[in-house]
Amino acid sequence: MGKPTGFLELDRAEPTERTIEERVKDFREVGVRLPILGARAQASRCMDCGVPFCHSQASLAGTELGGGGCPLGNVIPEFNDHVYRGRLTDAARTLYRTNNFPEVTGRVCPAPCEASCVLEISGQPVTIESIEKTIADEDFEANGGFVPEPASTRTGRRVAIVGSGPAGLTAAQRLAREGHDVVVLEKNEKVGGLLRFGIPDFKLEKKWVDRRVSQMEAEGVVFRTGVEVGGEVTLEDLARDHDAVIVAIGAEIPRTLRVPGAELEGVHLAMTFLSANNRSVASGEPTTLSAHGKRVIVLGGGDTGSDCIGTAVRQGAASVVNLELMPEPPHERTAEMPWPSWPVILRTSSSHEEAAHLAGEDVRRFALETTRVLDDGAGNVRGLEARRVELVTDEHGVRRLVPVENAEPVIFEADLILCAMGFVGSNAARLGVAVDARGTITSREHATSLPNVYVCGDARRGQSLVVWAIREGRDCAEVVSNALSTVVEEKVLAA
């Protein structure tokens, strides 16, 4: 815990952000790091709550974010106490015991730990995420970088990992530090998966990905980019040449817009738009898909939709409107979402704030279902038609969306429509491994239908959070390491 009376003496203080007028002119990170003194003050609010729900993995059953708590089991009260007492080295050591990439989770995690903090009952949880970011960043600066931790001995066992998103990178680092020879295969031109090509720089600057890659290379991990597994290189080939293969390809099949006009020029998937912009920011070259001067509609109210909004604003969109199928969530917890469960409430991101500031009003519109995309007569988008829907409970107690009776269609003008409606599975079927109805790879304790081939991350769970991807990578690495150790022991006994 921190200071025994800290939560009584201090209120929660959010980390500061650059002004909207400043930050929309570039793609640098929005947030400003919480200073050491500020972090120590906020860490002092961590109370002796008896049962620390913030890292209680037992509370995670049921839903994606479950009852709250950190999927990684970060020992939050312990590192908060270290920060409060000025022991940043001990805080970093504690954090790294459970989290390979806290500089990432400290920036892009939705913080289920804070939702289950005991102080959340009063609406003022400890600022766990910003403290985590401060620990990681301060430790990086104190050591002049991420210090490599190469294995002292090598096992001679070879592991291939397909995919370099957070799950694949985590598994690679864990296995390399145990002395295995690890190669990571990435289909894109650079390493990082969605960390590099999906998440905008204003949330996660790519220098953090590059720094981790450099650390892992120093630890012995070999990265091979531009390699598409499932074509000339198959899983069977990899399994034949390696002692184990881990598939960490994510869940990249998007939910598409299935209405008349969806094929028109100007309708694009969110990841196409975000990836093009991230490549533009990295290269300094103009993006191949720009919102500049266009009336933009973003379909989908999740993180990806928010990222599209912030990107479109920075590109100079003429206007941005965000359409969400579901009704507007409540602003506070209700009886249906008691603490410490994850509250499904209205959350306003920095991108929402930016768009609202420029438009003079909230740009979000709820409970609207797209019925068709409007054509300008030349094959281009000129707008979108939607109908109002409502959430009702039928005679069986099942809640479903139905059109509002006698409601007039709602028309929106648009030149660019970005579909950010989630993902429905992975591209694993082409790999020759068994998949379920969702397209995710079936497994038992991370082992797939193919011998010595394992799976982790979104490819196994379906679309999820970066913190879950890291957890998956850690768990899968442990399973693989145990399997490789068993093989070594059996060979020694046989000899």
N, C-alpha and C positions, 0 to 999 in steps of 0.2 A: 504494500500500500504506500501512498505518499504521506502527506502531512495529516495527522489524525483529524484536524479541524479544517483542512483545506477546502473541502466541499461546502463548508458553512461560511467561509470567509470570501471565497472567490466564485464569480459566475463563469459559466462557459464563455470562452472567447474564441470566435472563429478566426482562422488565419486570414491575413489580409490578401486582397487581390489587387492587381493593377487596375486602374480606372478603365471603364468601358471605352472611353474615347481613345485611350492609349492602346489597349490590347487588341482592338479590332483592326489595327493597322498592320499587324504582323502575326506570325504563327508561333511566337515564343510562348512559354507556359504562362497561363493566366495567374496562377497562385504564386504568392511570395512565401518563402520558407519562414516558418515560425522561428523567431530568434531564440537563442539558448535560454535567456531569462524568461521569455514567454513560455517556452516549452516546460521549463522547470515549474513555473507557476501553475500551468495547466495540469502537469503530472501530479502536482501536490493534491489535486482534487480527487485522485483515486482513493476510494475509501476502503476501510476494512469491512467489506460486505459479507464476509463469511463464505458464501458460495459465489465464486466469480463467474457469473453467467457469460461474461464477455468472451471467455475462451472455453466454454463448456460445449464440447462436441456432442455430448449426449442430447443437447437441445436442438440438434439439426435435423431430426427426423421429420418427415412429412412433406415438405415442399422444398423448392430449390434453395431458398434462404432459410427455410425451416423455422425453428424457434429462435433464431438469432445465434450469436456466438461465432467465433472464428473457425472456419473449416480447417485451418492449419493448426489450430490449438496454440496459437501464440500465447506465451505466458505474460499476459498484459500487465497484471498488477506488479509483477517482478520488474519488468523493464521500466514501468512508470516510477517505481521506487528508486531505481538506479538514476533515472533522469532527475528526479526531484533532489537527490543527494549529490548531483554533479558527477556521477560515475558513468560517463558516456561510453567508455570502453566496455564496461560491464553490461551496459544497456544493449550495446551492439552485439556483444557475445550472446546475450540471452535471446535477442531477436533472431540472430542467424541460426540458432539451434533448431528453429522450426520453419523459417522462411528464407528461401534462397534469394529472393529478389524484393526486399522491402522497399527499395527505392521505386519500384513499380507499383506495388500494392498501396504504398503511401500516397500515390498520385491518382490511381484509377479504380480502386476498390470502393464499392458502395458502403463499406463499413458495417456489416451485420453485427460486428462486435459492439459498436456504439448503440445499436438498437436494443441490445440486451444488457447494456450497462445498467446497474441498479439506479444510477442517477437519472436514467431515461424516464423513470417513473414520474419525475418532476419536470421532464422535458429538457434537462440540462446534462446530458451524458458527457463523460470525459472526452476530450478531442483526441481520441486514440489514433486516428489515421494521420493527423498532422504531426503528432508526436513521433510516430513511426517514421514518417518522412524525414523529420529533423534528425533522428538517430542515424538513419542510413546516410544522409547527406553529410552530416558532421563527421561520421566515421570515415567516409570517403576522403574528405578534405584532410582529416588528421593524419591519414596514412598515405596521402599522395596518390590515391587511387584504390581500386579494389585489389586487395592483396591476394595473389594466387596461392592456392593450397594444394600443390601437386602431391600425389601419393608417394610415399617413401619407397614402396616396392611395387613391382608390376606383376599382375597375375598371368598375363599372356592370353587372357580371354578377350575375344573381339565382339563388340556390340555395335550394331547399326541402328540408328534412330531416324525414322522417316518423319520429317516435319520439324521446324525450328521455332514454333510458337512457345509460349511459356511452359507447357507441359513437356515438350521435347527438350527444351533447354534445361529444365530442372532435372529431368531424368539423366541427361548427359552429364551435367555437373556432378551429380551424386555418384554416378558409376565411375567417372574418371577419377574422382577423389578416392575411390576404393581400389584403384590400380588397374582397372580394365581399360582396354584400348577402344575408344569410342569415336565413331564417325557419325556426323549428322548430315543427312541429305535433305536439301531444300530445293523446291522446284523454282522459286523466284531467284532474282539476281542477287539478293542480299538476305542475310539471316534475320530472323525475328518474327516471322509470321504476322499475325494481326497486331502485334506490338509495334511493328514497323509500318505495315501497309494499311492497317485498319484504324488504329487510334491516332487522332490528329496530334500534331506537335504541340498545339496549345494545351493539351492535357499531358502529353508525355514526349518530351524532346528526345530525339533518336540518339543523342549522345549517350544516354543511359544504356540503351541497347548495345551500342558499340563498345562501351566500357566493359560490359559484362562479357561480350564475345571475346574481347582481348584477354580478359582474365581467364576465361575457359580455354582459350588457345594455349595460354601459358601453363595451364593444368593438363594439357595433353589432348584436348578435344580437337578433332579434325573436322572442318566444315567444308562441304562440297555443295556449291550452289548450282542452279540450273539443271538439277537432276530430277526428272519426273518419274517417280516409281509407279509402275503399272503399265509402262510402255515397253521400251527396250530393256529396262531394268525391272525385274519382277520381284515380288516378295520371296518367291522360291529361290531365285538367284541369291538374294541377300542372305536367306536362311542357310543356304549351302555354304556360303563363304564366311559366315559369322557364327558365333556360338549362340547369339540371341539377336532378335530384331524387335524393336519397339515401334509401333505405328502411333504417331501423334499428329495426325493430319487435320485435326479440328473438325468442325461441322460447318462446311462452307456452302451447302446447297441452300439458297435463299428461298423464302416464301415469296412467290411471284404474284403480280397483280393479274387476276383472271377476269377481266371485264372487256367489253367492246372498246376498241381504241388503244388497248394496252401496247399494241405493236407500233404505235406512232413514234415518229422521230421526236425526241425530247423526253421520253420515258426511260429512266435508267435505274439500275439497282444501286442501292446506297454504297455498297462496297466498290463498285466500279468508280463512282464519283470520289469516294474517300481515298482509294488507292492511287488514282490519278493525281490527286492533289498532294498526297504525301510524297509521291515521286517528284512532283514539281518542286516542292519545298526543298527536297534533298539535292536536286540537280541545279536548281536556279533557273530551269527552263520553264516556259509557260505550260500550264496544265492542258491536257488534251480534252478536258471536259470542264468548262467554266460556267459559273452562275452569274458572271458579271453582266449587269444591266438587265437581268431576266427576272420575271415574276416566278418565284419558286414555291412549289408545294412539296412538303415532306410528309410522306405517309408513314405513320408509326411514331409512337410516343416514348420509345425506350432510349437507351444510351446511344444506339446507332443513329436514331433520328435526331437526337440532340447534337451529335457530332456533325451531322449534315447541316443543321441549322447554323452552328458556329462557323463552319467552313464556308457556307454560302454567304454569310454576313461579311466575312473577311475578303471574299472574292469580289464583293461589291454588288450583290444582288439588289435589284430594284425593290423587291419586297419578298418576304418569306411568310408562309402560312404553314402551320403544323396541324395535320388532321389525325385524330386518334379515334379508333373504332369504339373503344370502351367509354363509358360515362366518366365524367370528371371524378377522380377519387376524393375522399374526404381530406381535409387539411390536417386533421389530428387523428389519433387512434380512436377506434370505436370499440364497442363491446365485442365485436367479432374478431378483433385483432389485439387481444390483451398483451401487455408486457409479460414475458420477454420475446414474444413472437415478432417476426419481421412485419412491420406495419406497411400495408399497401396504401400509402397516402400520396398526396400531390407533392412532387419533388421538383423544384425549380433549379435547373443547372445554370452555370455561367453563360451558356449559349442561349438559353431561354431569356435570361436577363438582357443580354446584348440585343437580341432581336426585338424584345419589348421596348427597350430604350430607343432604338432607332425608329420603331413603328409608332411609338406613343401609346401602345396597348399590348396586352398579352396576345401573342400570335397563335396560341393553342386553341383548337376547336375540337370539342369532344363529342362522342356519340354520333359519329358520322360514318356511313359506309359508302365507299365509292361504288357507283353504278355504271359509269362509263367515262371514257376520256374523250374530250371534244376535239374534232379535227378542224384545221383552218382551211381545208379544201385542197391543200397541197401536200398532205401527208405529215404535217407537223402538228404538235400540240398547240391548242389555243385555250384550253381550260379543262375543267373537270366537273362532273355532276355527281352529287352525293345525296343520300337520303338519311333522314334522322332515324336513329334506332334507340331502343330503350332496353334495359335489362329487366326481365320478368322471371318470376318463379312459377313453374307449371304445377300441375296437380301432383306430380311425383317429387316435388321439391327440387327439381333441377332448374338451375338458372341459365337462361339463354337470352341472346339478343334477338329482338324482333323489330320490324319497321314500325315507326309511329304512324298510327292510322291518320289518313287525310292530311298528312304533312306535305307541304310543297317541296319539290326538289330544291337543293341548294347548289348554286352555280359559283364556281371559283375560276377566275382567269389565271392562266399559267403559260409559261414558255418552257418550263423545266419541271418535271415531276420525278422525285427521288423516292424509291420504294425501300423503306427501312422497316419491314414487317417481320423481321426475325428469320431464323434458319430452321430447316426441317430435317437435317441429317448431313451425313458426310458422303464423300465420293469413294467410299470404301469398297463398293461392290466390284469395281474394276480391278481391285487388287487380288481377287480370288479368295477372299476371306469371308466367313459367314457373317451376315448382317441381319438385324431385326427389321420389323415393319417400318421403323423410323429411319432406317438407313445407317444406324449406328452399329458398330462392330459388337457382336455378341462375345461375351467373355466370362470366364470364371476365375476370380482372383487375378484379373488382368491377362490371363492366358486366353488366346484365341483358338479358333478351330484348326489352325496350322501349327505344327510342331515348332517349338522354340520361337514362336511369334507372339508378341504381347501388344497390348493396347492401353493407352491412357489419354486423359483429357476429354475434350468435346467429342472426339471420335468414339468414345465409349459411353459418355454420359449424355450426349446431346448438348445443344447450346447452353453455355454456362458462364461462370465468372472467372476472371484471371486467378483469383485466389483459389478456386476449385481446381484450376488447371495445374497450379503449383502443387497442391495437395496430391492430385492424381500422379504427377510426375514423381514425387517423392515416394509414394506408395508403390508405384510400378517399379521404380529403381530397386526398392527393397526386395520385391518379389523376384526380380531378375537376378539380383546379386545372390540371393539365397539359392536360387536354382543353379547358378554357375558354381557356387561354392560346393554344392552337393555333387556336381559332375566332377570337380577336382578331387573331392574326397573319395568318390567311387573309383577314380582312376588310380589314386594312390593305394587304396586297399587292394585293387586288382593286381597292382604291380608287386 
